[in-house]
């Protein structure tokens, strides 16, 4: 019953099409919002601009900050999310505020001392632009940073503009809806693990559903992607974070990230993070690998220096949310009287509920577990409809 909602509720979801950046009947290439300068540059004239950007914020082969400066836009401040302005910080690593050496623009970390900048800082600006490539998974923290920046802009009374980019997992809506008791920086909104929305669509929903303080007063502007639908395959031109280096890792990330709450390695500290599974005390397969320290992506990876046996998923066609690997690992650990979820609290935050962990530990099948959240997905799909920008 993998992705059962697609079969049961096909009228509510966009049908899965052939993987192509150009859909049948549409010969125009995808054009991300940052490339559509005619749609937003006139709105920036004479304004003091703040940017929420990282290494993915490119206009062709140029960074958005450099592009705007060349267009005589007054870029007054840059806000850096998790992984930093240049995308070279480990997951969870503290990001410091500094001055950008190339432009001289002050950089304020929103993944360090604070996640929401003080109102006084934003009142020095007229508009904040968010342009970051997301991967469409609730626990990927760029959307949490967007949440806090939207709220700060609302409280400061300034405009918030989202330059949209495609969602590489946009064909999928799956997973449990986050419950309020499990809200954290790795899950802030009552949406499923795979929500199937772009950041601009999600920003519209955050405002429309009142998920931030002073939501209705926020002056939100969204610049859509041209020639795009969520059924399209989109290969990311720049890695969105150090441990999602390619399309395969991005496609497996929704399923494999749950293993971060277990003793099992997902390949951090190798050339193939989020593309393998392995452990030292239990052979999870025949593939052997050894995690090692890699500053900038995995300074001290799980099971560092140990010989691991596991599964190579680099050629796996699986996409969306696959629970089979978790269910199988639970069985193997249970047979050895070992606990799979040794970080139960973190697992529940990633899942947005304790019901997923409890169901796996109780021995339920993937199909039984997925069936349990179908009603919530139907409600969410209807709820998100007014905020969608693409077919």
LINURVEN-V580518 format. One record per residue. N is the residue number from 0. RES is the residue in one letter. PSI is psi in whole degrees, -180 to 180 (* if undefined). D_CENTER is the distance of its C-alpha to the mean C-alpha in Angstrom with 1 decimal. Layout:
BEGIN
n: (N/N)
res: (RES/RES)
psi: (PSI/PSI)
d_center: (D_CENTER/D_CENTER)
END
This chain:
BEGIN
n: (0/1/2/3/4/5/6/7/8/9/10/11/12/13/14/15/16/17/18/19/20/21/22/23/24/25/26/27/28/29/30/31/32/33/34/35/36/37/38/39/40/41/42/43/44/45/46/47/48/49/50/51/52/53/54/55/56/57/58/59/60/61/62/63/64/65/66/67/68/69/70/71/72/73/74/75/76/77/78/79/80/81/82/83/84/85/86/87/88/89/90/91/92/93/94/95/96/97/98/99/100/101/102/103/104/105/106/107/108/109/110/111/112/113/114/115/116/117/118/119/120/121/122/123/124/125/126/127/128/129/130/131/132/133/134/135/136/137/138/139/140/141/142/143/144/145/146/147/148/149/150/151/152/153/154/155/156/157/158/159/160/161/162/163/164/165/166/167/168/169/170/171/172/173/174/175/176/177/178/179/180/181/182/183/184/185/186/187/188/189/190/191/192/193/194/195/196/197/198/199/200/201/202/203/204/205/206/207/208/209/210/211/212/213/214/215/216/217/218/219/220/221/222/223/224/225/226/227/228/229/230/231/232/233/234/235/236/237/238/239/240/241/242/243/244/245/246/247/248/249/250/251/252/253/254/255/256/257/258/259/260/261/262/263/264/265/266/267/268/269/270/271/272/273/274/275/276/277/278/279/280/281/282/283/284/285/286/287/288/289/290/291/292/293/294/295/296/297/298/299/300/301/302/303/304/305/306/307/308/309/310/311/312/313/314/315/316/317/318/319/320/321/322/323/324/325/326/327/328/329/330/331/332/333/334/335/336/337/338/339/340/341/342/343/344/345/346/347/348/349/350/351/352/353/354/355/356/357/358/359/360/361/362/363/364/365/366/367/368/369/370/371/372/373/374/375/376/377/378/379/380/381/382/383/384/385/386/387/388/389/390)
res: (X/X/X/X/X/X/X/X/X/X/X/X/X/X/X/X/X/X/X/X/X/X/X/X/X/X/X/X/X/X/X/X/X/X/X/X/X/X/X/X/X/X/X/X/X/X/X/X/X/X/X/X/X/X/X/X/X/X/X/X/X/X/X/X/X/X/X/X/X/X/X/X/X/X/X/X/X/X/X/X/X/X/X/X/X/X/X/X/X/X/X/X/X/X/X/X/X/X/X/X/X/X/X/X/X/X/X/X/X/X/X/X/X/X/X/X/X/X/X/X/X/X/X/X/X/X/X/X/X/X/X/X/X/X/X/X/X/X/X/X/X/X/X/X/X/X/X/X/X/X/X/X/X/X/X/X/X/X/X/X/X/X/X/X/X/X/X/X/X/X/X/X/X/X/X/X/X/X/X/X/X/X/X/X/X/X/X/X/X/X/X/X/X/X/X/X/X/X/X/X/X/X/X/X/X/X/X/X/X/X/X/X/X/X/X/X/X/X/X/X/X/X/X/X/X/X/X/X/X/X/X/X/X/X/X/X/X/X/X/X/X/X/X/X/X/X/X/X/X/X/X/X/X/X/X/X/X/X/X/X/X/X/X/X/X/X/X/X/X/X/X/X/X/X/X/X/X/X/X/X/X/X/X/X/X/X/X/X/X/X/X/X/X/X/X/X/X/X/X/X/X/X/X/X/X/X/X/X/X/X/X/X/X/X/X/X/X/X/X/X/X/X/X/X/X/X/X/X/X/X/X/X/X/X/X/X/X/X/X/X/X/X/X/X/X/X/X/X/X/X/X/X/X/X/X/X/X/X/X/X/X/X/X/X/X/X/X/X/X/X/X/X/X/X/X/X/X/X/X/X/X/X/X/X/X/X/X/X/X/X/X)
psi: (35/132/48/-29/-27/-35/-40/-31/44/-27/-19/-22/155/135/147/126/-176/139/109/141/-9/111/157/128/-6/104/3/139/153/137/108/159/-37/-25/-13/61/-30/-20/-20/-25/-42/-28/-12/-4/126/9/151/120/134/146/132/102/165/-158/-16/-7/70/144/95/-121/20/145/146/-40/-47/-40/-46/-39/-40/-22/14/27/137/85/108/-25/147/136/126/124/-166/143/-8/173/-37/0/30/22/144/158/128/-6/140/133/125/153/148/-168/132/122/-32/-40/-18/7/135/137/126/123/134/25/54/-109/-39/156/-15/118/154/148/-38/-34/-41/-25/-11/-1/166/-26/144/130/129/119/87/137/120/171/8/23/132/-37/6/120/-4/-34/-25/-40/-39/-42/-52/-36/-36/-44/-42/-40/-40/-45/-30/-10/32/167/148/121/131/121/112/155/155/157/112/-16/27/-15/-10/138/113/158/168/149/136/133/144/-34/-17/20/134/-177/-20/17/103/-14/150/68/162/170/-49/111/-14/20/153/170/-34/-41/-42/-39/-41/-37/-40/-44/-49/-33/-1/38/0/160/140/36/-45/-22/-8/129/93/128/129/131/112/164/141/144/41/143/157/-9/-10/145/137/114/121/128/-22/136/129/-20/163/-31/14/74/-13/177/-35/-46/-41/-39/-31/-18/-43/-33/-42/-21/-27/-25/-11/-20/14/174/-5/138/141/15/8/139/16/-178/-3/58/145/33/4/163/138/156/161/-40/-20/128/111/8/-167/-3/129/137/162/107/142/162/131/92/136/-21/-36/84/-45/80/157/137/34/132/1/150/117/148/129/-146/131/115/15/-22/9/134/-3/136/173/-141/108/117/-8/-40/-39/-44/-42/-41/-40/-43/-42/-42/-41/-37/-23/11/39/151/126/-52/81/-7/66/-41/-42/-39/-44/-33/-43/-44/-24/15/160/-5/-33/-49/-45/-39/-41/-44/-26/-5/16/153/164/-42/-42/-42/-45/-35/-32/-22/10/-41/-39/-37/-39/-44/-41/-44/-40/-38/-37/-16/-44/-15/-2/145/-14/151/*)
d_center: (24.8/21.5/19.4/22.6/21.4/21.6/25.3/26.1/24.6/24.7/26.1/23.1/20.4/20.4/22.1/20.6/22.3/23.2/20.6/21.4/20.2/23.5/24.2/27.8/29.9/27.5/28.5/26.5/23.5/20.1/20.2/17.2/18.0/18.7/21.4/23.0/24.9/27.6/25.3/24.3/26.7/29.6/27.8/27.3/31.0/32.6/29.5/28.1/24.4/21.6/18.5/14.9/14.1/13.4/14.6/12.7/14.6/17.5/20.3/21.7/22.6/22.6/20.2/19.9/21.8/24.7/24.8/25.2/27.8/29.7/29.8/31.4/28.5/28.9/25.6/26.5/23.5/20.1/17.5/15.4/12.1/11.2/12.6/15.0/16.2/16.9/14.0/16.6/16.1/15.4/12.6/14.1/16.8/18.5/18.1/21.5/22.6/24.9/26.3/25.0/27.8/27.6/27.7/29.0/26.4/25.5/22.0/20.9/18.3/16.0/15.1/18.6/21.6/19.8/16.4/18.3/21.0/24.5/25.8/28.5/26.2/24.7/28.1/29.0/26.7/27.0/23.5/20.0/17.8/14.1/13.1/9.8/8.1/4.6/4.1/4.9/4.5/6.1/6.3/3.4/6.0/6.0/6.5/9.0/10.6/11.0/12.7/15.1/15.9/16.7/18.9/20.5/21.3/22.8/24.9/26.1/27.0/25.3/23.3/19.5/18.6/15.3/15.7/13.5/12.0/11.7/9.0/9.8/9.5/11.2/14.3/13.3/13.6/14.3/14.5/16.1/15.7/15.0/18.5/19.4/20.9/17.7/15.8/14.3/11.8/9.5/10.3/12.2/12.8/15.0/12.7/12.3/9.7/9.3/10.2/10.9/10.5/9.8/9.2/13.0/13.6/11.5/13.4/16.6/16.0/15.4/18.7/20.5/20.0/20.9/18.0/18.8/22.3/24.5/22.0/24.9/26.2/23.0/23.8/20.6/20.8/18.3/19.1/18.1/17.6/21.0/22.1/18.9/18.3/15.5/17.7/17.6/16.3/14.6/14.9/12.9/15.7/14.1/12.1/8.8/9.8/13.1/12.4/10.6/13.7/14.1/13.4/14.8/12.4/9.3/11.4/12.5/9.4/9.2/12.9/13.5/11.3/14.0/16.5/15.4/17.5/20.4/22.9/21.6/20.1/17.2/18.7/17.6/20.6/21.3/20.9/18.7/15.9/13.9/16.8/19.6/20.7/23.7/26.0/29.4/31.5/30.6/30.4/27.4/28.6/30.7/28.2/28.9/26.8/27.0/24.1/25.3/24.4/22.4/22.1/19.0/16.8/18.7/21.7/22.7/20.9/21.7/25.1/25.8/29.0/29.5/30.4/27.9/28.6/25.9/24.3/23.2/20.5/20.3/22.2/20.8/20.3/18.2/15.0/13.3/14.0/17.1/18.8/21.9/21.0/20.6/23.8/25.7/24.8/25.9/29.2/29.8/29.2/31.3/34.1/34.3/34.2/31.0/28.0/24.7/22.5/24.0/21.2/21.5/20.3/17.0/16.7/17.5/14.8/12.1/14.0/14.8/18.3/21.0/22.2/20.0/21.4/24.8/25.0/24.1/26.7/29.1/29.1/27.7/26.7/23.3/25.0/26.3/23.1/21.3/24.3/23.9/20.9/22.0/23.7/20.7/18.7/21.7/21.8/18.2/18.7/21.8/20.3/17.5/20.2/21.6/18.4/17.6/18.4/18.6/20.6)
END
